[in-house]
Amino acid sequence: MTPRVLHHAANDTRFHPFPFARPAPRLTLIQRASAAPTACAPIAHRAPFADFEFPLAGTEADLAAAATLVERCYGRRGYPAQRPESTHGETTLLARWAGRLVGTVTVRCGVTQRLHAETGFAEHVGALREQGCRLIEYTRFAIDRDALMHAGQDIDLAFELIRRALRLGRVSLEATDAVIEVNPRHVRYYQRAFGFRAFGAERRCERVGAPARLLHLNLVAADSASRPGLALH
């Protein structure tokens, strides 16, 4: 029997994005040049994330760096961020720019583990389980926006990181549905950018001591509706 080779979709060179509708780009005012240039130099077009790496955390040092970033970003907003006692059943995706960690999100597999969302939204997650859904949860999501701003990187890293995490959950973990707890003011972003739907009323997340909404995304339906016939396996 041929051994199965693990497929890490996050760094697959054949990676294709989920074709979700992105938010309208922000407009930037550009001052008119005082005089037209006399010569036109060739313009080199680069992919927006050509200078970024998106590896999976593979060492204790990687996990510790991700935890430190989460603590720092949450702390700025006055939220506690306790380090997990165990990372069993979790996959942490990293975003690095110029060798520096600038983003992270963790995908928790609900097939083998109890999800964090089941603490505050037990009946909602339970309803999905009763339907036979293979669940994943996105948690410990953080972006070092200060580092990106100082580096002049005006890009939507949050969108790219979540997009890759969705692909990771769908392909590598064979999940059918995803849930995430977010601050109520972020609900519309996830609805508009990825197609999440609000699932249940606003409640208090005791882990961070802040209000939260549970969002749900049917990965199979979202993918087939966006591009019929797209092969994900």
ChimeraX commands (.cxc) that place a marker at each C-alpha (Angstrom):
marker #1 position 0.00,0.00,0.00 radius 0.5
marker #1 position 1.36,3.38,-0.96 radius 0.5
marker #1 position 1.76,5.60,2.14 radius 0.5
marker #1 position -0.39,8.69,2.21 radius 0.5
marker #1 position 1.52,11.95,1.84 radius 0.5
marker #1 position 0.24,14.86,3.88 radius 0.5
marker #1 position -0.89,17.74,1.72 radius 0.5
marker #1 position -0.35,21.19,3.22 radius 0.5
marker #1 position -2.58,23.37,1.06 radius 0.5
marker #1 position -1.35,26.58,2.63 radius 0.5
marker #1 position 1.94,26.41,0.73 radius 0.5
marker #1 position 0.80,24.50,-2.37 radius 0.5
marker #1 position 2.24,26.10,-5.52 radius 0.5
marker #1 position -1.00,25.15,-7.28 radius 0.5
marker #1 position -3.01,26.94,-4.65 radius 0.5
marker #1 position -6.20,28.54,-5.97 radius 0.5
marker #1 position -8.09,31.02,-3.80 radius 0.5
marker #1 position -11.64,30.58,-2.75 radius 0.5
marker #1 position -13.46,32.82,-5.25 radius 0.5
marker #1 position -15.27,34.79,-2.59 radius 0.5
marker #1 position -16.25,38.36,-3.33 radius 0.5
marker #1 position -13.80,40.77,-1.75 radius 0.5
marker #1 position -14.74,44.10,-0.23 radius 0.5
marker #1 position -14.50,47.12,-2.49 radius 0.5
marker #1 position -10.93,48.48,-2.47 radius 0.5
marker #1 position -10.22,51.63,-0.56 radius 0.5
marker #1 position -9.72,54.77,-2.65 radius 0.5
marker #1 position -6.53,56.76,-2.26 radius 0.5
marker #1 position -6.17,60.37,-3.41 radius 0.5
marker #1 position -3.22,60.82,-5.75 radius 0.5
marker #1 position -1.73,64.23,-6.35 radius 0.5
marker #1 position -1.39,65.22,-10.00 radius 0.5
marker #1 position 2.20,65.47,-11.20 radius 0.5
marker #1 position 3.44,68.96,-11.97 radius 0.5
marker #1 position 4.80,67.90,-15.33 radius 0.5
marker #1 position 4.44,64.89,-17.56 radius 0.5
marker #1 position 7.43,62.55,-17.50 radius 0.5
marker #1 position 9.67,62.66,-20.55 radius 0.5
marker #1 position 10.32,58.93,-20.58 radius 0.5
marker #1 position 8.32,55.93,-19.52 radius 0.5
marker #1 position 10.20,53.34,-17.53 radius 0.5
marker #1 position 8.86,49.78,-17.53 radius 0.5
marker #1 position 6.67,49.01,-14.52 radius 0.5
marker #1 position 7.25,45.70,-12.75 radius 0.5
marker #1 position 3.99,44.27,-11.44 radius 0.5
marker #1 position 4.30,42.03,-8.39 radius 0.5
marker #1 position 1.76,39.83,-6.70 radius 0.5
marker #1 position 0.48,41.54,-3.53 radius 0.5
marker #1 position 1.86,38.78,-1.29 radius 0.5
marker #1 position 4.99,37.91,-3.24 radius 0.5
marker #1 position 7.19,38.93,-0.30 radius 0.5
marker #1 position 5.19,36.95,2.26 radius 0.5
marker #1 position 5.51,33.39,3.45 radius 0.5
marker #1 position 2.62,31.37,4.87 radius 0.5
marker #1 position 4.13,28.30,6.59 radius 0.5
marker #1 position 2.48,26.03,9.11 radius 0.5
marker #1 position 3.87,26.18,12.64 radius 0.5
marker #1 position 6.05,23.12,12.89 radius 0.5
marker #1 position 8.10,23.70,16.04 radius 0.5
marker #1 position 7.58,24.79,19.63 radius 0.5
marker #1 position 9.36,28.01,18.74 radius 0.5
marker #1 position 6.81,28.70,16.00 radius 0.5
marker #1 position 3.91,28.09,18.37 radius 0.5
marker #1 position 5.49,30.26,21.07 radius 0.5
marker #1 position 6.00,33.11,18.59 radius 0.5
marker #1 position 2.37,32.84,17.45 radius 0.5
marker #1 position 1.15,32.86,21.06 radius 0.5
marker #1 position 3.26,35.94,21.80 radius 0.5
marker #1 position 1.79,37.78,18.81 radius 0.5
marker #1 position -1.76,36.89,19.90 radius 0.5
marker #1 position -1.07,38.11,23.45 radius 0.5
marker #1 position 0.39,41.38,22.19 radius 0.5
marker #1 position -2.45,42.12,19.75 radius 0.5
marker #1 position -5.20,41.13,22.19 radius 0.5
marker #1 position -3.51,43.05,24.99 radius 0.5
marker #1 position -3.64,46.29,23.00 radius 0.5
marker #1 position -7.42,45.99,23.04 radius 0.5
marker #1 position -7.58,45.07,26.70 radius 0.5
marker #1 position -8.41,41.40,26.09 radius 0.5
marker #1 position -6.70,38.55,27.94 radius 0.5
marker #1 position -5.17,35.83,25.79 radius 0.5
marker #1 position -4.40,32.68,27.72 radius 0.5
marker #1 position -1.99,30.27,26.09 radius 0.5
marker #1 position -3.60,26.93,25.27 radius 0.5
marker #1 position -2.78,24.04,27.59 radius 0.5
marker #1 position -2.70,21.73,24.58 radius 0.5
marker #1 position -2.52,22.24,20.82 radius 0.5
marker #1 position -3.64,18.70,20.01 radius 0.5
marker #1 position -6.00,18.71,17.05 radius 0.5
marker #1 position -4.90,22.20,16.01 radius 0.5
marker #1 position -2.98,23.55,13.02 radius 0.5
marker #1 position -1.49,27.03,13.26 radius 0.5
marker #1 position -0.92,29.03,10.09 radius 0.5
marker #1 position 1.70,31.79,10.12 radius 0.5
marker #1 position 2.30,34.86,7.96 radius 0.5
marker #1 position 5.87,36.15,7.72 radius 0.5
marker #1 position 7.20,39.23,5.98 radius 0.5
marker #1 position 10.95,39.73,5.68 radius 0.5
marker #1 position 11.40,36.91,8.19 radius 0.5
marker #1 position 9.18,38.61,10.77 radius 0.5
marker #1 position 5.96,37.07,12.07 radius 0.5
marker #1 position 3.13,39.49,11.24 radius 0.5
marker #1 position 0.04,37.27,11.39 radius 0.5
marker #1 position -1.35,34.00,12.67 radius 0.5
marker #1 position -4.57,32.01,12.85 radius 0.5
marker #1 position -5.23,28.57,14.32 radius 0.5
marker #1 position -7.54,25.96,12.79 radius 0.5
marker #1 position -9.05,23.65,15.40 radius 0.5
marker #1 position -10.49,20.33,14.20 radius 0.5
marker #1 position -13.90,19.63,15.68 radius 0.5
marker #1 position -13.88,16.01,14.58 radius 0.5
marker #1 position -11.39,15.03,17.26 radius 0.5
marker #1 position -11.64,17.97,19.67 radius 0.5
marker #1 position -14.27,19.98,21.48 radius 0.5
marker #1 position -14.44,23.45,19.97 radius 0.5
marker #1 position -13.92,26.62,22.01 radius 0.5
marker #1 position -17.20,27.93,20.62 radius 0.5
marker #1 position -19.05,25.15,22.40 radius 0.5
marker #1 position -18.45,26.94,25.69 radius 0.5
marker #1 position -20.71,29.86,24.83 radius 0.5
marker #1 position -22.70,28.50,21.87 radius 0.5
marker #1 position -23.11,24.85,22.79 radius 0.5
marker #1 position -26.60,24.44,21.36 radius 0.5
marker #1 position -25.66,26.03,18.04 radius 0.5
marker #1 position -22.52,23.94,17.54 radius 0.5
marker #1 position -24.43,20.89,18.77 radius 0.5
marker #1 position -27.07,21.44,16.09 radius 0.5
marker #1 position -24.37,21.36,13.42 radius 0.5
marker #1 position -22.91,18.19,14.87 radius 0.5
marker #1 position -26.33,16.52,14.81 radius 0.5
marker #1 position -26.50,17.27,11.10 radius 0.5
marker #1 position -23.29,15.29,10.59 radius 0.5
marker #1 position -21.11,18.32,9.84 radius 0.5
marker #1 position -17.34,17.92,9.96 radius 0.5
marker #1 position -16.51,21.06,11.89 radius 0.5
marker #1 position -13.46,23.26,12.14 radius 0.5
marker #1 position -13.01,26.42,14.16 radius 0.5
marker #1 position -10.82,29.44,13.53 radius 0.5
marker #1 position -9.33,30.87,16.67 radius 0.5
marker #1 position -6.37,32.91,18.01 radius 0.5
marker #1 position -6.37,35.18,14.97 radius 0.5
marker #1 position -3.98,38.14,15.12 radius 0.5
marker #1 position -2.38,40.61,12.71 radius 0.5
marker #1 position 0.54,42.89,13.58 radius 0.5
marker #1 position -0.89,45.94,11.79 radius 0.5
marker #1 position 1.72,48.29,13.25 radius 0.5
marker #1 position 4.55,46.28,11.69 radius 0.5
marker #1 position 2.80,46.24,8.31 radius 0.5
marker #1 position 2.10,49.97,8.46 radius 0.5
marker #1 position 5.70,50.84,9.36 radius 0.5
marker #1 position 6.90,48.64,6.52 radius 0.5
marker #1 position 4.59,50.40,4.08 radius 0.5
marker #1 position 2.57,47.24,3.43 radius 0.5
marker #1 position -0.98,48.56,2.84 radius 0.5
marker #1 position -2.55,45.18,2.09 radius 0.5
marker #1 position -5.43,43.13,3.43 radius 0.5
marker #1 position -3.39,40.46,5.16 radius 0.5
marker #1 position -6.41,39.47,7.27 radius 0.5
marker #1 position -8.30,38.44,4.13 radius 0.5
marker #1 position -5.36,36.47,2.74 radius 0.5
marker #1 position -4.68,34.66,6.02 radius 0.5
marker #1 position -8.32,33.64,6.55 radius 0.5
marker #1 position -8.63,32.65,2.89 radius 0.5
marker #1 position -5.69,30.27,3.23 radius 0.5
marker #1 position -7.05,28.94,6.52 radius 0.5
marker #1 position -10.38,28.17,4.84 radius 0.5
marker #1 position -8.55,26.27,2.12 radius 0.5
marker #1 position -6.49,24.42,4.71 radius 0.5
marker #1 position -9.60,23.32,6.59 radius 0.5
marker #1 position -11.46,22.26,3.48 radius 0.5
marker #1 position -8.65,20.39,1.74 radius 0.5
marker #1 position -6.33,19.03,4.42 radius 0.5
marker #1 position -8.90,18.48,7.20 radius 0.5
marker #1 position -11.80,17.64,4.85 radius 0.5
marker #1 position -14.13,19.90,6.83 radius 0.5
marker #1 position -17.63,20.67,5.59 radius 0.5
marker #1 position -18.43,23.57,7.92 radius 0.5
marker #1 position -16.52,26.27,9.78 radius 0.5
marker #1 position -17.39,28.36,12.82 radius 0.5
marker #1 position -15.71,31.38,14.34 radius 0.5
marker #1 position -16.41,33.67,17.28 radius 0.5
marker #1 position -15.91,37.34,16.43 radius 0.5
marker #1 position -16.50,40.72,17.98 radius 0.5
marker #1 position -19.92,42.02,16.82 radius 0.5
marker #1 position -18.33,44.95,14.99 radius 0.5
marker #1 position -16.47,42.51,12.71 radius 0.5
marker #1 position -19.53,40.50,11.66 radius 0.5
marker #1 position -20.22,42.40,8.44 radius 0.5
marker #1 position -16.63,41.98,7.26 radius 0.5
marker #1 position -16.81,38.19,7.49 radius 0.5
marker #1 position -20.25,38.15,5.89 radius 0.5
marker #1 position -19.17,40.36,2.99 radius 0.5
marker #1 position -15.70,38.91,2.42 radius 0.5
marker #1 position -16.31,35.18,2.92 radius 0.5
marker #1 position -20.06,34.55,3.11 radius 0.5
marker #1 position -20.29,33.66,6.81 radius 0.5
marker #1 position -23.76,33.88,8.38 radius 0.5
marker #1 position -24.58,34.96,11.90 radius 0.5
marker #1 position -25.65,31.97,13.98 radius 0.5
marker #1 position -27.36,32.91,17.22 radius 0.5
marker #1 position -27.60,36.10,19.25 radius 0.5
marker #1 position -24.74,38.09,20.72 radius 0.5
marker #1 position -23.24,36.61,23.88 radius 0.5
marker #1 position -20.26,37.23,26.12 radius 0.5
marker #1 position -17.08,35.29,25.39 radius 0.5
marker #1 position -15.63,34.45,28.79 radius 0.5
marker #1 position -12.20,33.60,27.34 radius 0.5
marker #1 position -11.54,37.21,26.39 radius 0.5
marker #1 position -14.19,38.97,28.46 radius 0.5
marker #1 position -15.86,40.63,25.46 radius 0.5
marker #1 position -19.10,40.35,23.45 radius 0.5
marker #1 position -19.07,37.80,20.65 radius 0.5
marker #1 position -21.15,36.55,17.76 radius 0.5
marker #1 position -20.94,33.03,16.39 radius 0.5
marker #1 position -20.54,32.86,12.62 radius 0.5
marker #1 position -21.02,29.77,10.48 radius 0.5
marker #1 position -19.90,28.95,6.94 radius 0.5
marker #1 position -20.90,25.89,4.91 radius 0.5
marker #1 position -17.63,25.32,3.06 radius 0.5
marker #1 position -19.12,22.92,0.52 radius 0.5
marker #1 position -22.03,25.17,-0.42 radius 0.5
marker #1 position -19.91,28.34,-0.46 radius 0.5
marker #1 position -17.36,26.78,-2.78 radius 0.5
marker #1 position -19.81,25.21,-5.22 radius 0.5
marker #1 position -21.93,28.36,-5.36 radius 0.5
marker #1 position -18.91,30.54,-6.11 radius 0.5
marker #1 position -17.39,28.38,-8.84 radius 0.5
marker #1 position -19.37,25.28,-9.87 radius 0.5
marker #1 position -17.23,22.21,-10.43 radius 0.5
marker #1 position -14.16,23.51,-8.62 radius 0.5
marker #1 position -12.15,20.49,-7.45 radius 0.5
marker #1 position -10.94,20.87,-3.87 radius 0.5
marker #1 position -9.32,17.49,-3.34 radius 0.5
marker link #1:1,2 radius 0.2
marker link #1:2,3 radius 0.2
marker link #1:3,4 radius 0.2
marker link #1:4,5 radius 0.2
marker link #1:5,6 radius 0.2
marker link #1:6,7 radius 0.2
marker link #1:7,8 radius 0.2
marker link #1:8,9 radius 0.2
marker link #1:9,10 radius 0.2
marker link #1:10,11 radius 0.2
marker link #1:11,12 radius 0.2
marker link #1:12,13 radius 0.2
marker link #1:13,14 radius 0.2
marker link #1:14,15 radius 0.2
marker link #1:15,16 radius 0.2
marker link #1:16,17 radius 0.2
marker link #1:17,18 radius 0.2
marker link #1:18,19 radius 0.2
marker link #1:19,20 radius 0.2
marker link #1:20,21 radius 0.2
marker link #1:21,22 radius 0.2
marker link #1:22,23 radius 0.2
marker link #1:23,24 radius 0.2
marker link #1:24,25 radius 0.2
marker link #1:25,26 radius 0.2
marker link #1:26,27 radius 0.2
marker link #1:27,28 radius 0.2
marker link #1:28,29 radius 0.2
marker link #1:29,30 radius 0.2
marker link #1:30,31 radius 0.2
marker link #1:31,32 radius 0.2
marker link #1:32,33 radius 0.2
marker link #1:33,34 radius 0.2
marker link #1:34,35 radius 0.2
marker link #1:35,36 radius 0.2
marker link #1:36,37 radius 0.2
marker link #1:37,38 radius 0.2
marker link #1:38,39 radius 0.2
marker link #1:39,40 radius 0.2
marker link #1:40,41 radius 0.2
marker link #1:41,42 radius 0.2
marker link #1:42,43 radius 0.2
marker link #1:43,44 radius 0.2
marker link #1:44,45 radius 0.2
marker link #1:45,46 radius 0.2
marker link #1:46,47 radius 0.2
marker link #1:47,48 radius 0.2
marker link #1:48,49 radius 0.2
marker link #1:49,50 radius 0.2
marker link #1:50,51 radius 0.2
marker link #1:51,52 radius 0.2
marker link #1:52,53 radius 0.2
marker link #1:53,54 radius 0.2
marker link #1:54,55 radius 0.2
marker link #1:55,56 radius 0.2
marker link #1:56,57 radius 0.2
marker link #1:57,58 radius 0.2
marker link #1:58,59 radius 0.2
marker link #1:59,60 radius 0.2
marker link #1:60,61 radius 0.2
marker link #1:61,62 radius 0.2
marker link #1:62,63 radius 0.2
marker link #1:63,64 radius 0.2
marker link #1:64,65 radius 0.2
marker link #1:65,66 radius 0.2
marker link #1:66,67 radius 0.2
marker link #1:67,68 radius 0.2
marker link #1:68,69 radius 0.2
marker link #1:69,70 radius 0.2
marker link #1:70,71 radius 0.2
marker link #1:71,72 radius 0.2
marker link #1:72,73 radius 0.2
marker link #1:73,74 radius 0.2
marker link #1:74,75 radius 0.2
marker link #1:75,76 radius 0.2
marker link #1:76,77 radius 0.2
marker link #1:77,78 radius 0.2
marker link #1:78,79 radius 0.2
marker link #1:79,80 radius 0.2
marker link #1:80,81 radius 0.2
marker link #1:81,82 radius 0.2
marker link #1:82,83 radius 0.2
marker link #1:83,84 radius 0.2
marker link #1:84,85 radius 0.2
marker link #1:85,86 radius 0.2
marker link #1:86,87 radius 0.2
marker link #1:87,88 radius 0.2
marker link #1:88,89 radius 0.2
marker link #1:89,90 radius 0.2
marker link #1:90,91 radius 0.2
marker link #1:91,92 radius 0.2
marker link #1:92,93 radius 0.2
marker link #1:93,94 radius 0.2
marker link #1:94,95 radius 0.2
marker link #1:95,96 radius 0.2
marker link #1:96,97 radius 0.2
marker link #1:97,98 radius 0.2
marker link #1:98,99 radius 0.2
marker link #1:99,100 radius 0.2
marker link #1:100,101 radius 0.2
marker link #1:101,102 radius 0.2
marker link #1:102,103 radius 0.2
marker link #1:103,104 radius 0.2
marker link #1:104,105 radius 0.2
marker link #1:105,106 radius 0.2
marker link #1:106,107 radius 0.2
marker link #1:107,108 radius 0.2
marker link #1:108,109 radius 0.2
marker link #1:109,110 radius 0.2
marker link #1:110,111 radius 0.2
marker link #1:111,112 radius 0.2
marker link #1:112,113 radius 0.2
marker link #1:113,114 radius 0.2
marker link #1:114,115 radius 0.2
marker link #1:115,116 radius 0.2
marker link #1:116,117 radius 0.2
marker link #1:117,118 radius 0.2
marker link #1:118,119 radius 0.2
marker link #1:119,120 radius 0.2
marker link #1:120,121 radius 0.2
marker link #1:121,122 radius 0.2
marker link #1:122,123 radius 0.2
marker link #1:123,124 radius 0.2
marker link #1:124,125 radius 0.2
marker link #1:125,126 radius 0.2
marker link #1:126,127 radius 0.2
marker link #1:127,128 radius 0.2
marker link #1:128,129 radius 0.2
marker link #1:129,130 radius 0.2
marker link #1:130,131 radius 0.2
marker link #1:131,132 radius 0.2
marker link #1:132,133 radius 0.2
marker link #1:133,134 radius 0.2
marker link #1:134,135 radius 0.2
marker link #1:135,136 radius 0.2
marker link #1:136,137 radius 0.2
marker link #1:137,138 radius 0.2
marker link #1:138,139 radius 0.2
marker link #1:139,140 radius 0.2
marker link #1:140,141 radius 0.2
marker link #1:141,142 radius 0.2
marker link #1:142,143 radius 0.2
marker link #1:143,144 radius 0.2
marker link #1:144,145 radius 0.2
marker link #1:145,146 radius 0.2
marker link #1:146,147 radius 0.2
marker link #1:147,148 radius 0.2
marker link #1:148,149 radius 0.2
marker link #1:149,150 radius 0.2
marker link #1:150,151 radius 0.2
marker link #1:151,152 radius 0.2
marker link #1:152,153 radius 0.2
marker link #1:153,154 radius 0.2
marker link #1:154,155 radius 0.2
marker link #1:155,156 radius 0.2
marker link #1:156,157 radius 0.2
marker link #1:157,158 radius 0.2
marker link #1:158,159 radius 0.2
marker link #1:159,160 radius 0.2
marker link #1:160,161 radius 0.2
marker link #1:161,162 radius 0.2
marker link #1:162,163 radius 0.2
marker link #1:163,164 radius 0.2
marker link #1:164,165 radius 0.2
marker link #1:165,166 radius 0.2
marker link #1:166,167 radius 0.2
marker link #1:167,168 radius 0.2
marker link #1:168,169 radius 0.2
marker link #1:169,170 radius 0.2
marker link #1:170,171 radius 0.2
marker link #1:171,172 radius 0.2
marker link #1:172,173 radius 0.2
marker link #1:173,174 radius 0.2
marker link #1:174,175 radius 0.2
marker link #1:175,176 radius 0.2
marker link #1:176,177 radius 0.2
marker link #1:177,178 radius 0.2
marker link #1:178,179 radius 0.2
marker link #1:179,180 radius 0.2
marker link #1:180,181 radius 0.2
marker link #1:181,182 radius 0.2
marker link #1:182,183 radius 0.2
marker link #1:183,184 radius 0.2
marker link #1:184,185 radius 0.2
marker link #1:185,186 radius 0.2
marker link #1:186,187 radius 0.2
marker link #1:187,188 radius 0.2
marker link #1:188,189 radius 0.2
marker link #1:189,190 radius 0.2
marker link #1:190,191 radius 0.2
marker link #1:191,192 radius 0.2
marker link #1:192,193 radius 0.2
marker link #1:193,194 radius 0.2
marker link #1:194,195 radius 0.2
marker link #1:195,196 radius 0.2
marker link #1:196,197 radius 0.2
marker link #1:197,198 radius 0.2
marker link #1:198,199 radius 0.2
marker link #1:199,200 radius 0.2
marker link #1:200,201 radius 0.2
marker link #1:201,202 radius 0.2
marker link #1:202,203 radius 0.2
marker link #1:203,204 radius 0.2
marker link #1:204,205 radius 0.2
marker link #1:205,206 radius 0.2
marker link #1:206,207 radius 0.2
marker link #1:207,208 radius 0.2
marker link #1:208,209 radius 0.2
marker link #1:209,210 radius 0.2
marker link #1:210,211 radius 0.2
marker link #1:211,212 radius 0.2
marker link #1:212,213 radius 0.2
marker link #1:213,214 radius 0.2
marker link #1:214,215 radius 0.2
marker link #1:215,216 radius 0.2
marker link #1:216,217 radius 0.2
marker link #1:217,218 radius 0.2
marker link #1:218,219 radius 0.2
marker link #1:219,220 radius 0.2
marker link #1:220,221 radius 0.2
marker link #1:221,222 radius 0.2
marker link #1:222,223 radius 0.2
marker link #1:223,224 radius 0.2
marker link #1:224,225 radius 0.2
marker link #1:225,226 radius 0.2
marker link #1:226,227 radius 0.2
marker link #1:227,228 radius 0.2
marker link #1:228,229 radius 0.2
marker link #1:229,230 radius 0.2
marker link #1:230,231 radius 0.2
marker link #1:231,232 radius 0.2
marker link #1:232,233 radius 0.2
view
